[in-house]
Amino acid sequence: MPEPTPPEAHWLFGDQLGPHFLPRGRPLLMIEARSVLRRRRFHRAKAHLVLSAMRHRAAELGDRVRYVRADTYRQGLREAADLGRLTVHHPTSHAALALVTRLDRVDVLPARGFLVGQEEFRAWAETRALRQEDFYRWVRRRLGLLMDGDEPAGGRWNLDRENREPPPSDAATLDAPGPYRPREDDIDAEVRADLDRWERAGDVSFVGRDGPRRFPATRREARAALRRFVRHRLAGFGPQEDAMLADDPVMSHSLLSSSLNLGLLDPAECVAAAEAAWRAGDAPLRSVEGYVRQVAGWREYVWHLYWHFGPDYRRENVLGHTAPLPDWFTELDADVVTARCLAIVLAQVRDVGWTHHIPRLLVLGSHALQRGWDPAAVTDWFHRCFVDGYDWVMLPNVVGMSQYADGGRMTTKPYTTGGAYLNRMSDYCGPCAYRPDVRVGDDACPYTVGYWSFLDRHRDRLAGTPRMARTIANLDRLTDLDAVREEHRRRAGGAP
């Protein structure tokens, strides 16, 4: 048999933009497929960021890259047929992987942009129960990350308990140095003009606002953002990483997730920079460990679970939640929301397409869980509306952690809360029309009503969950449980 034709060029997807995705010497192909924007109603700022990053990368690569603007990926490939056989690094979604594996002229290479290879994870997962903490410790041992010999730096693997401080009671902000902010250029203007034209023509439709770009679109910008975080913001990151402030949505968070997920940064360089700051005495261990756990622990774990659980995972729905997302939520209409926490966070999503992980989990996700919204629809909403949202990111995070739709395959309890915890961990509740400790009546907090109603509806399933058994037992101590049920039904139809 004749030998197969060797690859002649390499295909870069739009989230494979860093130098670690480039082969040596070979021509490159990039395809900007407008069908991606037609399939989903993305946040306008997200569409702008992705296209800006792709076009900036093409400009940097110059004559080495063939940049094709096409209706679909297949059309783009036909237009670049003269490039011959292609390689591509393992894509980041089930749909994209299915596409490239069906193409005879494309050879799929191992994934890049992660710390652990897929074969390594499969071998690890075959020998034990899936627990994120065990995985995190394994990654650190394997990479020698934050280790002193065979022991974790400081003698403990996880400093999470030290990083749950509430926000300051006497200040509206943390007074942390601001994050890196990029400057827009002619490519950004070109992308914005194209999006305007496509939207006017009815070809695509967006949600949210597209203000000045807030997130890096180039490797240079991403490296500058990483340096600024490590030098000026990392030291203050840990203690209040789970806290929320109305006037300080960024606090000390890194804002590097979109750069990691576009492939502009490699996670190895991020955790190495953080560890170097600790070893130099420039950042405390609890802040560095908290950041390393997010990158080398949680992000890495989510990536591998996405492939481990497979494409059918998106249909998990053990709680039987089927309610559609209401229009006010899908349109990001924060102005109709009375509950101050939800109004503030939804407005942040509308305006910039980003909030940090706790508002995502305990304000947005918790409300969806308490209202019984369809977890697949909630997953799609997070995918579309966040600048760092990709299928591999949101599917495990939302189906598994936020909506508990897998019944505990990923996490050991539903992550939902009442108003009391939101009040403790934020400054949202003070001026709110609702009271966090009230369950019934016009001033009852919708999260407190929703929390107890959720537990009541699913008590049979949750009573057998070790971390929920005591909480479920508390249901029987509520003397107003019938009134709470009625309060939940009364409020079910509108914005809280």
C-alpha positions as CSV (number, residue, x, y, z in Angstrom):
1,M,0.0,0.0,0.0
2,P,1.2,3.5,-0.7
3,E,2.4,5.6,2.3
4,P,-0.1,8.3,3.4
5,T,0.7,11.8,2.3
6,P,2.6,13.6,5.1
7,P,0.8,16.6,6.5
8,E,1.7,19.9,4.8
9,A,0.0,22.5,7.1
10,H,-1.4,22.8,10.6
11,W,-4.9,24.1,11.5
12,L,-5.3,26.4,14.5
13,F,-8.7,26.7,16.2
14,G,-9.7,30.0,17.7
15,D,-8.8,28.8,21.2
16,Q,-5.3,27.6,20.3
17,L,-3.6,30.9,19.9
18,G,-0.5,30.7,22.0
19,P,3.0,29.6,20.9
20,H,2.6,26.2,22.5
21,F,0.2,25.2,19.7
22,L,2.6,25.9,16.9
23,P,4.5,23.3,15.0
24,R,7.9,24.2,13.7
25,G,8.3,25.5,10.3
26,R,5.0,24.4,8.7
27,P,2.3,26.7,7.1
28,L,-0.8,27.4,9.2
29,L,-4.5,27.6,8.6
30,M,-7.1,29.5,10.6
31,I,-10.8,29.5,9.8
32,E,-13.2,32.2,11.0
33,A,-16.6,30.5,10.6
34,R,-19.6,32.7,11.0
35,S,-21.9,29.8,11.5
36,V,-20.4,29.6,15.1
37,L,-22.0,32.9,15.8
38,R,-25.3,31.9,14.2
39,R,-25.8,28.7,16.2
40,R,-25.9,30.5,19.6
41,R,-26.8,34.0,20.8
42,F,-23.5,34.8,22.3
43,H,-22.6,37.8,24.5
44,R,-21.5,40.6,22.2
45,A,-18.3,41.2,24.2
46,K,-17.4,37.5,23.9
47,A,-17.9,37.5,20.1
48,H,-15.7,40.6,19.9
49,L,-13.0,39.1,22.1
50,V,-12.7,35.8,20.2
51,L,-12.7,37.4,16.8
52,S,-10.2,40.1,17.9
53,A,-7.9,37.4,19.4
54,M,-8.0,35.3,16.2
55,R,-7.4,38.3,13.9
56,H,-4.6,39.6,16.1
57,R,-2.9,36.2,16.0
58,A,-3.2,36.0,12.2
59,A,-1.7,39.5,11.9
60,E,1.2,38.4,14.1
61,L,1.8,35.2,12.1
62,G,1.8,37.1,8.8
63,D,2.5,35.2,5.6
64,R,2.9,32.0,7.5
65,V,-0.9,31.7,8.1
66,R,-3.8,31.3,5.6
67,Y,-6.7,33.1,7.4
68,V,-10.0,32.1,5.8
69,R,-13.3,33.8,6.5
70,A,-16.0,31.4,5.6
71,D,-19.6,30.5,6.4
72,T,-18.7,27.1,7.9
73,Y,-15.5,25.2,8.8
74,R,-16.1,22.8,5.9
75,Q,-16.4,25.7,3.5
76,G,-13.1,27.1,4.9
77,L,-11.4,23.8,4.4
78,R,-12.5,23.6,0.8
79,E,-11.1,27.1,0.2
80,A,-7.8,26.0,1.6
81,A,-7.7,22.6,-0.2
82,D,-4.4,23.5,-1.8
83,L,-2.7,23.3,1.6
84,G,-3.0,19.6,1.4
85,R,-3.1,17.3,4.4
86,L,-3.5,19.0,7.8
87,T,-2.8,18.3,11.5
88,V,-4.7,19.9,14.3
89,H,-4.3,19.6,18.1
90,H,-7.2,17.9,19.8
91,P,-10.1,20.4,19.9
92,T,-11.8,21.5,23.1
93,S,-15.4,20.3,22.4
94,H,-17.1,17.1,21.5
95,A,-18.6,18.7,18.4
96,A,-15.3,20.0,17.1
97,L,-13.6,16.6,17.8
98,A,-16.4,14.9,15.9
99,L,-15.8,17.3,13.0
100,V,-12.1,16.8,12.7
101,T,-12.2,13.0,13.1
102,R,-14.6,12.7,10.2
103,L,-12.3,14.6,7.9
104,D,-10.0,12.3,5.9
105,R,-7.4,15.0,5.3
106,V,-6.9,15.9,9.0
107,D,-4.7,14.1,11.6
108,V,-5.5,14.9,15.2
109,L,-2.6,15.5,17.6
110,P,-2.7,15.3,21.4
111,A,-4.3,18.2,23.3
112,R,-2.2,21.1,24.5
113,G,-2.8,23.9,26.9
114,F,-3.3,21.6,30.0
115,L,-1.0,20.2,32.6
116,V,-2.0,16.6,32.4
117,G,-2.4,14.5,29.3
118,Q,-5.6,12.7,28.7
119,E,-4.0,9.2,28.8
120,E,-2.4,10.1,32.1
121,F,-5.8,11.1,33.5
122,R,-7.5,8.0,32.3
123,A,-4.8,5.9,34.0
124,W,-5.3,7.8,37.2
125,A,-9.1,7.6,37.1
126,E,-9.1,3.9,36.6
127,T,-7.6,3.2,40.0
128,R,-9.8,5.3,42.3
129,A,-13.0,7.1,42.9
130,L,-13.1,10.6,41.3
131,R,-12.4,13.2,43.9
132,Q,-11.1,16.6,43.0
133,E,-8.9,16.9,46.1
134,D,-7.2,13.6,45.4
135,F,-6.6,14.7,41.8
136,Y,-5.2,18.1,42.9
137,R,-2.7,16.4,45.2
138,W,-1.7,14.0,42.5
139,V,-1.1,16.8,40.0
140,R,1.1,18.7,42.6
141,R,3.2,15.6,43.3
142,R,3.6,14.8,39.7
143,L,4.7,18.3,38.7
144,G,6.5,19.1,42.0
145,L,4.2,22.1,42.3
146,L,4.3,23.9,45.7
147,M,6.2,21.0,47.2
148,D,9.0,20.8,49.8
149,G,10.4,17.4,49.0
150,D,7.7,14.9,49.3
151,E,5.5,17.2,51.4
152,P,3.2,20.1,50.5
153,A,4.7,23.5,51.1
154,G,3.7,24.7,54.5
155,G,2.7,21.2,55.6
156,R,-0.9,21.3,54.3
157,W,-2.3,20.6,50.8
158,N,-5.4,22.8,51.0
159,L,-5.6,26.2,52.7
160,D,-9.2,26.8,51.6
161,R,-10.5,27.3,55.2
162,E,-8.1,30.3,55.5
163,N,-9.5,31.8,52.3
164,R,-13.2,32.2,53.2
165,E,-13.1,35.6,54.9
166,P,-16.1,37.8,54.4
167,P,-15.6,41.2,52.8
168,P,-14.5,44.1,54.9
169,S,-17.4,45.6,56.9
170,D,-16.1,49.2,56.6
171,A,-15.2,49.5,53.0
172,A,-17.0,49.2,49.6
173,T,-13.9,47.9,47.9
174,L,-10.7,45.9,48.7
175,D,-8.6,48.8,47.6
176,A,-6.5,46.4,45.5
177,P,-4.4,47.6,42.6
178,G,-6.5,47.4,39.5
179,P,-6.1,44.7,36.9
180,Y,-4.4,45.0,33.6
181,R,-6.5,46.7,31.0
182,P,-5.7,46.4,27.3
183,R,-5.9,49.2,24.7
184,E,-8.0,48.7,21.6
185,D,-6.5,49.1,18.1
186,D,-7.6,49.1,14.5
187,I,-8.3,45.3,14.6
188,D,-10.7,45.8,17.4
189,A,-12.4,48.5,15.5
190,E,-12.6,46.3,12.4
191,V,-14.2,43.4,14.4
192,R,-16.7,45.8,16.0
193,A,-17.7,47.2,12.6
194,D,-18.2,43.6,11.2
195,L,-20.3,42.6,14.2
196,D,-22.4,45.7,13.8
197,R,-22.9,45.0,10.1
198,W,-23.8,41.4,10.6
199,E,-26.3,42.2,13.3
200,R,-28.0,45.0,11.2
201,A,-28.3,42.5,8.4
202,G,-30.1,40.0,10.7
203,D,-27.3,37.4,10.2
204,V,-26.4,37.1,13.8
205,S,-27.9,38.3,17.1
206,F,-26.2,39.0,20.5
207,V,-27.0,39.6,24.1
208,G,-25.2,42.0,26.4
209,R,-23.2,45.1,25.8
210,D,-19.9,45.5,23.9
211,G,-18.0,48.2,25.7
212,P,-14.2,48.7,25.4
213,R,-12.4,45.3,25.4
214,R,-11.4,44.4,29.0
215,F,-9.6,41.1,28.4
216,P,-6.4,40.3,26.5
217,A,-6.6,39.4,22.9
218,T,-2.9,38.8,22.3
219,R,-0.1,36.9,23.9
220,R,1.7,40.1,24.7
221,E,-1.4,41.5,26.5
222,A,-2.0,38.2,28.3
223,R,1.6,38.1,29.5
224,A,1.3,41.6,30.8
225,A,-2.0,40.7,32.6
226,L,-0.3,37.7,34.2
227,R,2.7,39.9,35.4
228,R,0.4,42.5,36.8
229,F,-1.6,40.0,38.7
230,V,1.4,38.2,40.2
231,R,3.3,41.4,41.1
232,H,0.4,43.5,42.4
233,R,-2.7,41.5,43.1
234,L,-1.8,37.9,43.9
235,A,-0.8,38.7,47.5
236,G,-4.3,39.8,48.3
237,F,-6.1,37.2,46.4
238,G,-6.6,34.4,48.9
239,P,-8.3,35.6,52.0
240,Q,-11.4,37.0,50.4
241,E,-11.5,35.0,47.1
242,D,-15.1,33.8,48.1
243,A,-16.4,37.2,49.1
244,M,-18.5,39.6,47.0
245,L,-18.7,43.4,46.9
246,A,-21.2,45.4,44.9
247,D,-18.8,48.1,44.0
248,D,-15.8,45.9,43.5
249,P,-16.7,42.9,41.2
250,V,-13.1,42.2,40.3
251,M,-11.6,42.4,43.8
252,S,-8.2,40.6,43.7
253,H,-9.2,38.0,41.1
254,S,-6.8,37.4,38.2
255,L,-9.1,37.8,35.2
256,L,-6.8,35.4,33.4
257,S,-9.4,32.7,32.6
258,S,-10.3,34.0,29.2
259,S,-6.6,34.2,28.3
260,L,-6.0,30.6,29.4
261,N,-9.1,29.4,27.6
262,L,-8.1,31.1,24.3
263,G,-4.7,29.5,24.6
264,L,-2.9,32.8,25.0
265,L,-1.4,31.6,28.3
266,D,-0.3,28.1,29.3
267,P,-1.3,27.0,32.8
268,A,2.2,25.8,33.5
269,E,3.5,29.4,33.2
270,C,0.7,30.7,35.4
271,V,1.3,28.4,38.3
272,A,5.1,28.7,38.0
273,A,4.9,32.5,38.3
274,A,2.6,32.2,41.3
275,E,4.9,29.7,43.0
276,A,8.0,31.9,42.2
277,A,6.3,34.8,43.9
278,W,5.7,32.8,47.1
279,R,9.3,31.5,47.2
280,A,10.6,35.0,46.7
281,G,8.5,36.2,49.7
282,D,6.2,38.4,47.5
283,A,2.9,36.6,48.2
284,P,1.7,34.6,51.1
285,L,1.2,30.8,50.8
286,R,-2.6,30.9,51.3
287,S,-3.0,33.2,48.3
288,V,-0.6,31.3,46.1
289,E,-2.1,27.9,47.1
290,G,-5.6,29.2,46.4
291,Y,-4.7,30.4,42.9
292,V,-2.7,27.2,42.1
293,R,-5.7,25.1,43.3
294,Q,-8.0,27.0,40.8
295,V,-5.6,26.5,37.9
296,A,-3.9,23.1,38.5
297,G,-6.8,21.6,40.5
298,W,-10.2,22.8,39.4
299,R,-9.6,23.9,35.8
300,E,-7.6,20.8,35.1
301,Y,-10.1,18.5,36.7
302,V,-13.0,20.1,34.8
303,W,-11.2,19.6,31.5
304,H,-10.6,15.9,32.1
305,L,-14.1,15.2,33.5
306,Y,-15.6,16.8,30.3
307,W,-14.0,14.0,28.3
308,H,-14.2,11.3,30.9
309,F,-18.0,11.7,31.3
310,G,-18.6,11.9,27.5
311,P,-21.1,13.7,25.3
312,D,-24.2,12.2,27.0
313,Y,-23.3,14.0,30.3
314,R,-25.1,17.1,29.1
315,R,-28.4,15.2,29.3
316,E,-28.0,14.4,33.0
317,N,-31.0,15.7,35.0
318,V,-31.5,13.5,38.1
319,L,-33.5,16.2,39.8
320,G,-36.0,16.3,36.9
321,H,-35.7,20.1,36.5
322,T,-37.4,21.2,33.3
323,A,-38.5,24.8,33.7
324,P,-37.5,27.1,30.9
325,L,-35.2,30.0,31.5
326,P,-37.4,33.2,31.7
327,D,-37.0,36.0,29.2
328,W,-35.6,38.5,31.8
329,F,-32.7,36.1,32.5
330,T,-31.9,35.2,28.9
331,E,-32.0,38.9,28.0
332,L,-29.8,39.8,30.9
333,D,-32.5,42.3,32.0
334,A,-31.1,43.2,35.4
335,D,-33.4,46.3,35.7
336,V,-36.5,44.2,36.4
337,V,-34.9,42.3,39.3
338,T,-35.6,43.5,42.8
339,A,-33.2,41.1,44.7
340,R,-30.1,43.3,44.9
341,C,-27.6,40.4,44.7
342,L,-29.1,39.0,41.5
343,A,-29.6,42.4,40.0
344,I,-26.0,43.4,40.6
345,V,-24.5,40.1,39.3
346,L,-26.8,39.9,36.2
347,A,-25.9,43.5,35.4
348,Q,-22.2,42.6,35.6
349,V,-22.8,39.7,33.1
350,R,-24.8,42.1,30.8
351,D,-22.1,44.8,30.9
352,V,-18.8,42.8,30.7
353,G,-19.6,39.1,30.3
354,W,-17.8,38.2,33.4
355,T,-18.2,37.7,37.2
356,H,-15.9,35.7,39.5
357,H,-16.7,32.2,40.5
358,I,-18.7,32.8,43.7
359,P,-21.4,35.0,42.0
360,R,-21.6,32.4,39.2
361,L,-22.2,29.6,41.7
362,L,-24.1,31.1,44.6
363,V,-26.1,33.9,42.9
364,L,-26.7,32.9,39.3
365,G,-26.4,29.1,39.6
366,S,-28.1,28.8,42.9
367,H,-31.1,30.8,41.8
368,A,-31.5,28.5,38.7
369,L,-31.3,25.4,40.9
370,Q,-33.8,26.7,43.3
371,R,-36.2,27.6,40.6
372,G,-35.8,24.2,38.9
373,W,-34.6,25.5,35.5
374,D,-33.6,23.0,32.9
375,P,-29.8,22.3,33.5
376,A,-29.0,22.0,29.8
377,A,-30.5,25.4,29.2
378,V,-28.6,26.8,32.2
379,T,-25.4,25.3,30.8
380,D,-26.0,26.9,27.4
381,W,-26.6,30.3,29.0
382,F,-23.4,30.2,30.9
383,H,-21.5,29.1,27.7
384,R,-22.9,31.9,25.7
385,C,-22.9,34.8,28.2
386,F,-19.4,34.5,29.7
387,V,-16.2,35.6,27.8
388,D,-14.4,32.6,29.3
389,G,-17.2,30.2,28.6
390,Y,-16.6,27.1,26.5
391,D,-18.4,23.8,26.3
392,W,-15.7,21.9,28.2
393,V,-15.7,24.6,30.9
394,M,-19.4,25.0,31.5
395,L,-20.7,21.4,31.0
396,P,-19.1,20.0,34.2
397,N,-19.2,23.2,36.1
398,V,-22.9,23.8,35.5
399,V,-24.4,20.3,35.1
400,G,-22.2,18.8,37.8
401,M,-21.4,21.4,40.4
402,S,-23.9,24.2,40.0
403,Q,-27.1,22.3,39.1
404,Y,-26.3,18.9,40.7
405,A,-27.9,17.4,37.7
406,D,-25.6,14.4,37.8
407,G,-26.7,13.4,41.3
408,G,-23.3,13.7,42.8
409,R,-20.9,12.2,40.2
410,M,-18.8,15.3,40.4
411,T,-19.5,16.9,43.7
412,T,-20.7,15.7,47.1
413,K,-23.6,18.1,47.6
414,P,-25.7,20.7,45.8
415,Y,-24.1,24.1,46.0
416,T,-27.0,26.3,46.9
417,T,-27.6,28.7,49.8
418,G,-30.0,30.9,51.6
419,G,-29.9,34.6,52.2
420,A,-27.9,34.3,55.5
421,Y,-24.8,33.0,53.8
422,L,-25.0,35.6,51.0
423,N,-25.4,38.3,53.6
424,R,-22.3,37.0,55.4
425,M,-20.1,36.8,52.3
426,S,-21.2,40.1,50.6
427,D,-22.4,43.6,51.1
428,Y,-25.4,43.0,48.8
429,C,-28.1,42.6,51.4
430,G,-28.1,45.8,53.4
431,P,-30.0,48.1,51.0
432,C,-32.1,45.2,49.5
433,A,-35.9,45.3,49.6
434,Y,-35.8,41.7,50.9
435,R,-34.5,40.5,54.3
436,P,-32.1,37.5,54.3
437,D,-33.5,36.0,57.5
438,V,-37.2,36.2,56.4
439,R,-38.8,33.1,54.7
440,V,-42.4,34.3,54.2
441,G,-44.1,37.5,53.2
442,D,-43.3,40.4,50.9
443,D,-39.9,41.1,52.3
444,A,-38.8,37.4,52.3
445,C,-35.5,36.8,50.6
446,P,-36.0,34.8,47.4
447,Y,-32.9,32.9,48.1
448,T,-34.0,31.9,51.6
449,V,-37.4,30.9,50.3
450,G,-35.8,29.1,47.4
451,Y,-33.3,27.3,49.5
452,W,-35.8,25.7,51.9
453,S,-38.2,25.0,49.1
454,F,-35.5,23.2,47.1
455,L,-34.5,21.1,50.1
456,D,-38.2,20.2,50.7
457,R,-38.8,19.2,47.1
458,H,-35.8,16.9,47.0
459,R,-35.6,15.8,50.6
460,D,-35.8,12.1,49.8
461,R,-32.9,12.1,47.5
462,L,-30.7,14.5,49.5
463,A,-31.4,12.8,52.9
464,G,-29.0,10.0,51.9
465,T,-26.2,12.4,51.0
466,P,-23.8,12.5,54.0
467,R,-23.1,16.3,53.7
468,M,-26.8,17.1,53.5
469,A,-28.3,14.8,56.1
470,R,-28.2,17.3,58.9
471,T,-29.5,20.1,56.8
472,I,-32.4,18.0,55.6
473,A,-33.3,17.1,59.2
474,N,-33.6,20.8,59.9
475,L,-36.6,21.0,57.5
476,D,-38.8,19.3,60.1
477,R,-38.0,22.1,62.6
478,L,-39.5,24.7,60.3
479,T,-42.9,25.6,61.7
480,D,-43.8,27.6,58.6
481,L,-42.8,25.0,56.0
482,D,-46.3,25.0,54.4
483,A,-46.1,28.8,54.1
484,V,-42.6,28.6,52.6
485,R,-44.0,26.2,49.9
486,E,-46.8,28.6,49.1
487,E,-44.4,31.5,49.0
488,H,-42.2,29.7,46.5
489,R,-45.2,28.9,44.3
490,R,-46.4,32.5,44.5
491,R,-43.1,33.9,43.3
492,A,-42.3,31.2,40.7
493,G,-43.5,33.1,37.6
494,G,-41.6,36.4,37.8
495,A,-38.3,38.1,38.4
496,P,-37.4,38.0,42.1
